Each structure stands twice: as C-alpha cells, then as structure tokens.
Amino acid sequence: MRSPAADKSPTRKKTLRTYDCAIGCPVEAVLDLIDGKWKGVILFHLQDGALRFNVLRKRLTGITQRMLTKQLRELEQSGLVVRTVYAEVPPRVEYRLSALGETLRPVIAMLQDWGETYLHTRGRPAEAAPAAPADEKGTAERPPLRYA
C-alpha cells in the first residue's frame, strides 16, 4: 500500500480514466480534463498562441509556480497542451494548445460568454469584457441568463 506522502509526489502521473458511458458521461469526461481552478484559465490564455512559462504565470494572478507546473503537466499528459523545449542558453520552454486542445476553443468561448452574462446579471462587470453592442438608443443590452 502506498503512503499518503507518496500520493503527493510531483512525479506521480495522473492516470486517464475510463468511463461507463452512462447519461452525463461525456460531460464528466470533459470536466475531468479541465477540472480545477486553473486549467480552464490556462487553456483560455493559450488560445493567444504559444506562451513561455513566466508569461503565463504573470497572466494568472494568484497561481503559484508549483501549481502552474502541475496543471501544465496534467494538461500535457491529457493531450490538450504541447510543451516545446528549445535547445538554447538559457533554455526556452513554450506551451501551446495541441490539435486536441484547439478543438476546445468553442467550449472556452461559450464558457467566457456565459461567465460574462452571469457576472453582469449579478451586478459585477466582467473584467476586460468586450462591450455589448449598443441599440438605437445607445444603451447596451445583454441577453438574459437562462438556466436549463
């Protein structure tokens, strides 16, 4: 039996799950890939193109170096992110969306749209959200938040 300390080892790889494909299984599979506070935000920023570790860290205020490393490794292991190491001095490492990660662009865009609407309905403006188009009176309207 493994000790709890062994489970927290930074070299331990997260294994990819298998699913029984009951109702909700596809949603569960996607959420397993982008779970946590940071993975979705990392994927959002990588839509801009390849980024170096420190550039990504500066964009993600509040994340520790250790957590960013862990999240990037898990995204790389799941096939959503590609890590490229350049043989230079000093070494340069870049992260970008893989072909599989690129297929998440519409999902990330929908999450962003939903989040902006949610924040707007709660009376808090979304940070750096693009302005909604103005109507004839010059006022901007957002669609109502709908729950299924």
N, C-alpha and C positions, 0 to 999 in steps of 0.2 A: 504494500500500500504506500502511496506517495504521501509525503508530509505536506501540510499546508504551505510550508515555505517553498517547496518545490513547485507548487502551482503558481507561485508569483514570480517564477524565474523569467527574466526577459527573453530567454532563448526558447521558451515553450511556444510552439506554434498553435494557433487556433485551428482546430480541425473543421472542415466544411461539413455541415450537417446533411443528413438525408431526410426527406420529408415523406409522409404517408399520403400526401395529396388529398387530404380531406378538404372540406369547404374552408376557404381562407388560407390554404396552403401557399398559393403564390404570393399573397401579401406578407405572410410570415417569412418567406424566403427573402423577399426584398428587404424587409425590415431587419433581418439578421445581417444582411450585408452592410447596411448603412446605419445600424443601431448606434446609440450613444449620442453624446452631446456634440461631438466634433466631426464625425465622418461626413455627414451631410454638408457641413460648412466647408470642410476641406475640398470635397467634390465641387461645391459651388465655385470656390476660388480657382480651382484648376481648370475651369471652363475657359479662363482667360488665356490658357496656354501653359507651357512648361514653366515651373517656378522652382527656384532654389529653396532649400530648407529655411534659411533665415528670412527670406522674403515672405514665405508662407507663415512663418511664426509671427512676424510683425503684423500681418493681416488678421491673425487670430488672437485678439487681445484676451488675455486670461489663461491661455493654454501654457502648460509647462513644456520644456524641451523633451522631457521623458514621455509625456502623454502624446505629444505630436509624433515622436518617433514610433511609439506603439501603434497609434492609429494609422500612420502611413504604412507600417509593416503589414498590418491586417488588411488594409485596402490593396496593397500589392499582392498579398497571398491570395486574396479573393479574386484577383484578376481585374480589378477596377482601375488600378493605378500602375504605371510603369516607372520604375526607378532607373535612371541612367547615370552611370559614374563615368566621368571623363578623366583620362589619364593625363592630368595636368598637375602642376605645382603652383599653388596649393590645389588639392583635389577639388573638383567641382561635381556636385550631385544635383540633378534636377528630377522633378516629379511631374508627370503629366497624366492625363486620362488615357487609359488604354482604349482599344476599339470597343470593348465591352462597356467601359466607363462612359464613353461617348454616347452610348445608347440611353444613358440616364439623363441626358440634357433636358428632354421634355418633362421628365418627372421632377427634376430640380426646378425647372421654370414654373411648373404648376404649384410646387411647394412654396416657392417665392411669392407667387400671385396670391395664394391662399393666405400666407402669412401676412402680407401687406394688407389684405382685406380684413383679416382678423384683428390686426393691430389698430387699423383705422376704426373699426366698429367698437373697439374698447377705448377709444378716445386718445390713443397714443399713436403719434405718427411713426411710420416705419422709417428707420434710418436709411438715408440715401435712396429712398424710394422715388422712382420717376413720377413726375406729376401726372395726375389723371387728366385726360383731355377735357377741355372746357366746353360747356354747352353754349347756346346762343347768348345767354346772359353773362357769360364769363365765369360761371361757377363750375367747379369740378365735381363730378359725381362719381361715386364708386358703386359697383353692383352690390346688392345686399349679400351678406354671408348666408349661405344656405347649408343646412345640415340635412343629411340623408336619413 
